Amino acid sequence: MAQHSPSPAILELGCGNGLDTRWLAAQGFADITATDLSAEALEECARAVPSVRAVCHDVREPLPFADERFDVVIASLCLHYFAWDKTVEIVREIRRCLAPDGLMLCRLNSTRDVHHGAVGHRKIAHHFFDVRGGCKRFFDASEVDTLFADGWQRVSTAELTIDRYEMPKKVWEVILRKA
């Protein structure tokens, strides 16, 4: 991994109010850059973790970071709002920002996520729905494989249930190494 500082350089995409950012800081990680589209969410994240570099950014646009800048990129439940081609573009952009042998950790909505929109909503495209006025993509195993087929070495893939919300949520948790 690249040596940017004593602590690995971490980029968290779609940090929201900083739930994962707080966890990372509590584990001793000091070089954290957190991005979100919402300035309000970023302010809350920065209040919770004053040392974080908070960057307001729309992930649909190219990432405003140098090539190979980060040792780790975390994208927890922020890659499901887009058409397939845009999702592929975003993953390419993440890879560009990762150092050689860098890690990407991501969570993706599972097609089995029945409590959070995988069923009963207007279909926009394959596994892509209008859920209460917003677009949401859900991934099956083959789509996870396809999304990370080029330029990635799979470390781990698991379909899990998480209890972050009022109702259980089914996700794919994927850990990849930049190949």
C-alpha positions in Angstrom: 0.0 0.0 0.0 1.1 3.6 -0.6 2.7 5.3 2.3 0.8 8.6 2.6 1.0 8.8 6.4 1.4 6.5 9.4 -2.3 5.8 9.1 -3.7 4.5 5.8 -5.3 7.2 3.7 -9.0 6.3 3.8 -11.7 7.8 1.5 -15.3 7.3 2.6 -17.9 7.9 -0.1 -21.4 8.8 0.9 -20.6 9.3 4.6 -23.9 10.7 5.6 -23.9 11.8 9.2 -20.7 9.9 9.9 -21.7 6.7 11.5 -18.9 4.7 9.8 -16.5 7.7 10.0 -16.9 7.7 13.8 -16.2 4.0 13.9 -13.1 4.4 11.8 -11.8 7.2 14.0 -12.5 5.2 17.1 -10.3 2.4 15.7 -7.4 4.8 15.5 -7.5 5.7 11.8 -6.4 9.3 11.5 -6.2 10.0 7.7 -9.9 10.0 6.8 -11.5 12.0 3.9 -15.3 11.8 4.0 -17.5 12.8 1.1 -21.2 13.3 0.8 -23.6 15.2 -1.5 -25.3 16.7 1.5 -23.5 19.7 3.1 -25.7 19.2 6.2 -24.7 15.6 6.6 -21.0 16.5 6.2 -21.3 19.2 8.9 -22.8 16.6 11.3 -20.0 14.1 10.3 -17.3 16.8 10.9 -18.8 17.7 14.3 -18.6 14.0 15.3 -15.1 13.5 13.9 -13.3 16.9 14.0 -10.2 15.5 12.3 -12.0 14.3 9.2 -11.5 16.1 5.9 -15.1 16.7 4.8 -15.6 17.2 1.1 -19.0 18.0 -0.4 -19.1 15.9 -3.6 -21.6 14.3 -6.0 -20.2 10.9 -6.7 -21.8 11.1 -10.2 -18.9 13.5 -11.0 -15.3 12.5 -11.2 -13.7 12.3 -7.8 -11.6 15.4 -7.0 -8.6 13.4 -5.9 -5.3 12.5 -7.4 -4.7 9.1 -9.0 -3.7 6.4 -6.4 -4.3 8.9 -3.5 -6.0 6.5 -1.1 -5.0 3.1 0.5 -8.7 2.3 1.3 -12.0 3.4 -0.2 -15.2 2.7 1.6 -18.5 2.9 -0.2 -21.2 1.7 2.1 -24.7 1.8 0.5 -23.9 4.7 -1.8 -23.5 3.0 -5.2 -27.2 2.0 -5.7 -28.8 5.3 -6.9 -27.6 5.2 -10.5 -28.2 3.6 -13.9 -25.9 0.6 -14.5 -23.5 2.5 -16.8 -23.0 5.3 -14.3 -22.4 2.8 -11.5 -19.7 1.2 -13.6 -18.2 4.6 -14.2 -18.2 5.4 -10.5 -16.4 2.1 -9.7 -13.8 2.9 -12.4 -13.2 6.3 -10.8 -12.9 4.7 -7.3 -10.2 2.3 -8.8 -8.4 5.3 -10.3 -8.1 6.9 -6.8 -6.8 3.7 -5.1 -3.1 3.1 -4.5 -1.6 -0.1 -6.0 -2.9 -3.0 -3.9 -5.4 -0.7 -2.3 -8.6 -2.0 -0.8 -12.2 -1.2 -1.5 -14.9 -2.1 1.0 -18.4 -1.7 -0.2 -22.0 -2.6 0.7 -24.5 -3.0 -2.1 -28.3 -3.5 -1.8 -29.2 -7.2 -2.4 -32.1 -8.2 -4.6 -33.3 -10.0 -1.4 -33.7 -6.6 0.4 -37.5 -6.8 0.5 -37.9 -4.3 3.4 -36.0 -1.5 1.6 -37.4 -1.6 -2.0 -36.4 -4.7 -3.8 -40.0 -5.6 -4.4 -43.3 -3.8 -5.0 -42.0 -0.7 -6.7 -42.1 0.7 -10.3 -39.4 -0.9 -12.4 -37.1 1.5 -14.2 -34.6 -1.1 -15.5 -33.4 -4.5 -14.5 -33.2 -4.5 -10.6 -33.5 -0.7 -10.7 -36.7 0.8 -9.2 -38.4 4.0 -8.3 -38.7 3.6 -4.5 -40.8 6.4 -3.0 -39.6 9.0 -5.6 -35.9 8.0 -5.6 -34.0 5.5 -7.8 -32.6 2.4 -6.1 -30.6 -0.4 -7.6 -30.5 -3.9 -6.1 -27.7 -6.4 -7.0 -27.7 -10.2 -7.4 -24.5 -12.3 -7.2 -23.9 -12.1 -11.0 -24.2 -8.3 -11.0 -21.7 -8.1 -8.2 -19.3 -10.3 -10.2 -19.8 -8.2 -13.3 -19.4 -4.9 -11.6 -16.0 -5.9 -10.2 -14.8 -8.1 -13.1 -12.1 -5.8 -14.5 -9.1 -4.6 -12.4 -10.1 -6.1 -9.1 -9.1 -9.1 -7.1 -11.9 -10.3 -4.8 -10.9 -10.7 -1.2 -14.4 -11.5 0.2 -18.0 -11.4 -0.9 -20.9 -12.2 1.5 -24.6 -11.6 1.4 -25.5 -10.4 4.9 -28.3 -9.0 7.0 -27.5 -5.8 8.8 -29.5 -4.1 11.5 -28.6 -0.4 10.8 -32.3 0.5 10.1 -35.7 -0.1 11.7 -36.2 -3.2 9.5 -33.4 -5.7 8.7 -31.5 -4.9 5.5 -30.0 -7.5 3.1 -26.7 -6.4 1.5 -23.7 -7.6 -0.3 -20.5 -6.9 1.6 -17.6 -6.9 -0.8 -13.9 -6.5 -0.1 -11.7 -6.1 -3.2 -8.0 -5.3 -3.9 -7.0 -3.2 -6.8 -5.3 -5.6 -9.2 
